[in-house]
Amino acid sequence: MVVRVLIRLVVLAVAIWLTTWILPGVDVNGGVLTYLWVALLFGLVNAFIGPVLRLVALPFTIITLGLFALVVNAALLGITAALTDRLEVDGFWMAVLAALSISIFSAVLSYFVPEPKRS
């Protein structure tokens, strides 16, 4: 189980790195450990604050046929950026693009990373 969490953390860190590489308005100040820290913080924000925001936003998500989920993900990324001085996101629309980019990269990378065998 610990290996699985660490693999997901590394996948998220790589997805954040790819996002910062592609989008000029998203920046992480630091090296590999900083990306791991931002990924851990983003994962914790998603785990603890994410369900509450998604529940509150559920009517808007239904009305917009799921598009409002991008706004929720952007808000979670913005909360993460507010919690650390290592992550900078330039504005709301950049946060939406970054959240979408991180989601796509995470999904693609997770597809190519094998699941550890259970013993």
N, C-alpha and C positions, 0 to 999 in steps of 0.2 A: 504494500500500500504506500509506503514512504517513497519507494522508487517511482511509482506512478505519479505521485504529487510532484516530485522533483522533475520528472520528464515534462509534465504539464507546465511547470514553472519555466523551464528552459525554452519550451516551445513558445510560451507567451513572451519571454524576453527577446527571442529572435523575431517574433512578429512585431514587437515594439521597435526593435532595431530597424527592421525593413521599412516600417512606417516612417521613422525619422529620416531614413535614407531617401525615401521617395517624396515626402511632403516637406516643403521648406518651412512651414509654420509650426512644426512640431520638433522639439529639441530635447535631448537628454544630455545633461552636462556630466560627463564622467565616462568610465570605461565599462568593462564587462560586469563587474560587481554592481555598478550603478544600475545597469539594465536589469539585473536580477532583482535588485532592491525595488525598482519601480514596478516590475512584474509582480513581485510578492505583494506590494502595497495595492496595486490594481486588483489583484485577486482577492485580497481581503476586503477591499471596498465593494467589489462585486458580490462577495459572499454575505456581507453583513448589511450593507445599505441597499444593494441591488434589489433584493426581493421586496423590500418596502416600497421603493420607487416604482418597481414594475406593477405592484398591486395598486398603488395610487393612480398610476398612469393607464391602467387597464382599459377604462372606457375610451380614452383617446386613442389607444392602440387599436382597439376594435373598430372605432369609427374610421380611422385612417388605414385600415386593413394591414396593420403591422408596421407602417412606416414610422409611427411615433416611437417605436422601440429604438430607432436610431437616435432620437433625441434623448431618451433615457440613457443609452450607452454613452452618448456625448457628455451628459451630466455626470455620469460616474467617472469618466476620464477627467473631467474638470475638477471633480472632488479630489481625485488622486493628485492632480497637478497642484491643487491648493494645499494638500497635506505635505508635499515635499518641494524643496526648492531645486531639485534636480530635474524635474520635468516641466517644460514650458509648452503651452499650447496657445497659439495666437488667435483668439476669438472663437465664437460659437460655431461658425461654418467649418472652420479648420478642425474643431473638436468632432464635428459630425463626420467629416471625411476621415479623420484619424481613427475614430471608433469603427467605422465601416472597414477601413483598411486593416486594422488589427484583427477584426472578426474574420475577414477573408483569409488573411495570412495564417491565423491560428487554425482555421478549419483545414486549409490545404496542408500545412505542416503536420497537423495531427493525423491526417490521412496517411502520410508517408512514414510516420514514426510507429514502429511496431509496439503493440502492447506487451508488457513484460509477462512472462509465463507465471501462472499461479502454482504454488507448490502445495 
